[in-house]
Amino acid sequence: MNTIGPIVRVTSAEVHINDIDSYNTIFKVGTKFAKSQRYYDGPTSTGESVIDLRDFHGAHLRRSALQPYFSKQTVRKLEGLVQSKVDLFLTRLTEKLGSTINLSRGFRCVTADIITTYSYERCFEALDHPTFSPDWMIAFEDLIRSANLIVTLPKLVACIDWLFANVISKDLAMMISPNLAHSRDFEDRCKDAVFDQKKRWMAGERNMVTVFEQLFQDDEKKGRKAATDAQLTGEANLMVAAGMDTTGHTLTLAAYNLIKYPSAEKKLLQELKTVMSEPRSEVSEETAQNLPYLQACIKESLRFSLGVAQPLARDVPISTGATILGHKLPPGTTTMNSHYIYHMNPKVFPDPEKWDPERWLVDDTKEMENYFMPFSRGARICIGLNLAWAELSLVLARVVRRFELSYAEDFKDENMEWGAFFIPVTKGLLTVTMKERSE
């Protein structure tokens, strides 16, 4: 990372950048660097969800319809919903005491039940699965692992996808590829939920809980048309995928490292006891987000979890070209920036491969914050970051206060090694045993 310079040409029309000032220029609000056509407008992309939109104006209009439902004020009003799902999660963990618990999927189940209940009023009840492994979640994991194949052989994957969607029956699909069939069922479930809400809204119902309300109608003042069925389907699928996995992965890394570093777990527990007198005590989101060591643990886990593992692709403006680090880049050149490189910069984060919450408790964290982008940055920053932070704070606080965690006998550290499939995907799962604390 330190021997080849801050900008490297990796193909005839693609450069990789390791320079924080360039990153901030490319990703700033008002940027002219659009999402890359190659990576976001390929044969397998529907182009229908907000994450796929390359057009600046279209993306702004779509985001403006969704952002109010994920503001800090709105998320604070959701605390009752979040707490109720955390309550159920803790109940399920208590029922499994004495056995091996798949915590990787358990964390994803609680985040999935929160986002589906909030988005659709139709909880997917992932927490009710006896091993935290509903078929659709296994299918989602399998689909994510195919991300690199989609980029490498997009036309082949698009052809297979079309056949399963339009030609092959569900029964035959289940015989050929159960995971792909379950993935289709999951997508249909998301689509049916949002279409049901749209039907009720069109019939005059206005008291439903949904994040899609502004997409059901035109907004003449803003110049936004009601979302098409394809666009609603794209947003419905994205809402669960984005709302479940990245937060679940961060919680997994937090739990893994708190077990690995008992002194950190002890310090966090001591802090939690100051606001949670009993193991079964609750804590408010506001209180949890003001606990310095808890927040340091979350930040350090976010630094490791990255948000997105693969480099983010942005195209040089067609109208002007760009000069980056003294190099003139022709219009349409793809620039790549990796969160991993910034989060693991040893000059900013000494001993970067070590999980160390203490690094966030120093007086001046300005430089670290500048290199910290687990939710991306600028105009395309993650819409759900406030909800994610609330979930991270409440789930981690209440799990650690209530349970003493240990690795299961079959767990190996190599399980937590990961590959980049757009988002990080670990080689294995975090399996643990738990004991309920007595004080």
ZIHUBEL-V335283 format. One record per pair of residues at least 12 apart in sequence whose C-alpha atoms are under 7 Angstrom apart, sorted by the first residue. I is the first residue (numbers start at 1). J is the second residue. D is the distance in Angstrom with one decimal. If there is no record, write none. Layout:
I_J_D + I_J_D
This chain:
6_18_4.6 + 6_19_5.9 + 13_333_5.0 + 13_334_6.2 + 14_333_5.7 + 14_334_4.6 + 14_335_5.9 + 15_334_6.3 + 15_335_5.1 + 15_336_6.1 + 16_335_5.9 + 16_336_4.6 + 16_337_6.2 + 17_335_6.9 + 17_336_6.0 + 17_337_5.5 + 18_337_6.8 + 20_371_6.9 + 22_324_6.8 + 23_337_6.9 + 27_377_6.1 + 27_378_5.4 + 28_377_6.9 + 28_378_4.5 + 28_379_6.5 + 29_378_4.6 + 29_379_4.6 + 30_379_7.0 + 32_317_5.8 + 33_314_5.6 + 33_315_5.4 + 33_316_5.4 + 33_317_5.5 + 34_54_5.9 + 34_314_5.4 + 34_315_5.4 + 35_54_5.2 + 35_313_6.1 + 35_314_4.5 + 35_315_6.2 + 36_313_5.3 + 36_314_4.7 + 36_315_5.0 + 36_334_6.5 + 39_313_6.9 + 40_52_5.5 + 43_154_6.1 + 43_155_6.2 + 43_158_6.3 + 44_154_6.1 + 44_158_5.2 + 48_230_6.4 + 48_231_4.5 + 48_234_5.3 + 49_231_5.9 + 49_234_4.6 + 49_235_4.9 + 49_238_6.9 + 50_62_6.3 + 50_63_6.9 + 50_235_6.9 + 61_224_6.3 + 65_214_5.4 + 65_215_6.5 + 66_211_6.4 + 66_212_7.0 + 67_383_6.1 + 69_211_5.8 + 70_383_6.6 + 70_384_5.8 + 70_386_6.4 + 70_387_6.5 + 71_386_6.6 + 72_386_5.9 + 75_386_6.7 + 75_387_5.8 + 82_114_6.2 + 85_110_6.4 + 85_114_6.5 + 86_110_6.8 + 86_395_6.3 + 89_110_6.3 + 89_127_6.6 + 97_434_5.8 + 97_435_6.5 + 98_433_6.7 + 98_434_6.9 + 99_433_6.3 + 100_408_6.2 + 100_431_6.4 + 100_432_5.7 + 100_433_5.2 + 101_431_5.4 + 101_432_5.3 + 101_433_6.0 + 102_131_7.0 + 102_132_7.0 + 102_429_6.9 + 102_430_6.1 + 102_431_4.6 + 102_432_6.6 + 103_252_6.9 + 103_430_5.6 + 103_431_5.8 + 103_432_6.7 + 104_248_7.0 + 104_252_5.4 + 104_429_5.7 + 104_430_5.2 + 105_132_5.6 + 105_133_6.5 + 106_132_5.3 + 107_248_4.9 + 107_251_6.6 + 107_252_7.0 + 108_244_5.5 + 108_245_6.0 + 108_248_4.5 + 109_126_5.0 + 109_127_5.4 + 109_132_6.4 + 110_127_6.3 + 111_243_6.7 + 111_244_5.0 + 111_248_6.6 + 112_126_7.0 + 112_240_6.4 + 112_243_6.8 + 112_244_4.9 + 113_125_6.0 + 113_126_6.2 + 115_240_6.3 + 115_243_6.1 + 116_240_6.5 + 118_209_6.6 + 118_210_6.4 + 119_210_5.0 + 119_211_5.3 + 120_193_5.9 + 120_194_6.2 + 120_210_5.6 + 121_209_6.1 + 121_210_6.9 + 122_193_6.9 + 135_182_6.4 + 136_182_5.3 + 136_183_5.8 + 136_186_5.8 + 139_179_4.4 + 139_180_6.4 + 139_182_5.9 + 139_183_5.3 + 140_183_6.3 + 142_179_6.9 + 144_421_6.3 + 145_421_5.9 + 147_421_5.5 + 147_422_6.7 + 148_421_6.0 + 187_237_6.2 + 190_236_5.6 + 190_237_5.9 + 191_233_5.1 + 191_236_6.2 + 194_236_6.6 + 198_216_6.3 + 215_227_5.2 + 246_307_6.0 + 247_388_6.1 + 247_392_7.0 + 249_305_6.7 + 250_301_5.7 + 250_302_5.9 + 250_305_5.5 + 251_392_6.6 + 251_396_6.9 + 252_430_6.9 + 253_301_5.9 + 254_297_6.9 + 254_298_6.9 + 254_301_5.4 + 257_355_6.9 + 259_405_6.6 + 259_406_6.2 + 268_293_6.1 + 268_294_6.2 + 269_400_6.8 + 269_401_6.1 + 272_397_6.9 + 272_401_6.5 + 278_439_6.1 + 279_401_5.3 + 279_402_4.4 + 279_437_6.2 + 279_439_6.1 + 280_402_5.9 + 282_398_6.9 + 285_390_6.2 + 285_393_6.9 + 285_394_6.2 + 288_393_5.8 + 288_394_6.7 + 289_393_6.3 + 296_357_4.9 + 296_358_7.0 + 296_360_5.5 + 296_361_6.9 + 297_357_5.0 + 298_392_7.0 + 300_355_6.5 + 300_356_6.6 + 300_357_5.6 + 302_374_6.1 + 303_343_5.8 + 303_372_6.9 + 303_374_6.6 + 306_339_6.1 + 306_340_6.4 + 306_374_4.9 + 307_374_4.7 + 307_375_6.1 + 307_423_6.5 + 308_422_5.9 + 308_423_4.6 + 308_424_6.7 + 309_339_6.8 + 309_340_6.7 + 309_420_5.1 + 309_421_7.0 + 309_422_5.4 + 309_423_4.8 + 309_424_5.2 + 310_338_6.4 + 310_420_5.7 + 310_421_6.9 + 310_422_4.9 + 310_423_6.8 + 311_336_5.4 + 311_337_4.9 + 311_338_4.1 + 311_339_6.9 + 312_336_5.4 + 312_337_5.3 + 312_338_6.3 + 313_334_6.2 + 313_335_5.6 + 313_336_4.7 + 313_337_6.9 + 314_334_5.6 + 314_335_5.2 + 314_336_6.6 + 315_332_5.3 + 315_333_5.5 + 315_334_4.4 + 315_335_6.0 + 316_331_5.2 + 316_332_4.9 + 316_333_5.3 + 316_334_6.3 + 317_331_5.5 + 317_332_6.3 + 318_331_4.4 + 318_332_5.6 + 319_331_6.9 + 339_373_6.8 + 342_371_5.6 + 343_371_6.3 + 343_372_6.2 + 348_367_6.8 + 348_368_6.0 + 402_436_5.9 + 402_437_5.7 + 403_434_6.1 + 403_435_5.5 + 403_436_4.5 + 403_437_5.4 + 404_434_5.6 + 404_435_5.2 + 404_436_6.2 + 404_437_6.3 + 405_432_6.6 + 405_433_6.0 + 405_434_4.8 + 405_435_6.8 + 406_432_5.5 + 406_433_5.4 + 406_434_6.3 + 407_431_6.3 + 407_432_4.4 + 407_433_6.2 + 408_431_5.4 + 408_432_4.3 + 408_433_5.5 + 411_430_6.9 + 411_431_6.0 + 415_427_5.1 + 415_428_4.0 + 415_429_5.8 + 416_428_6.3
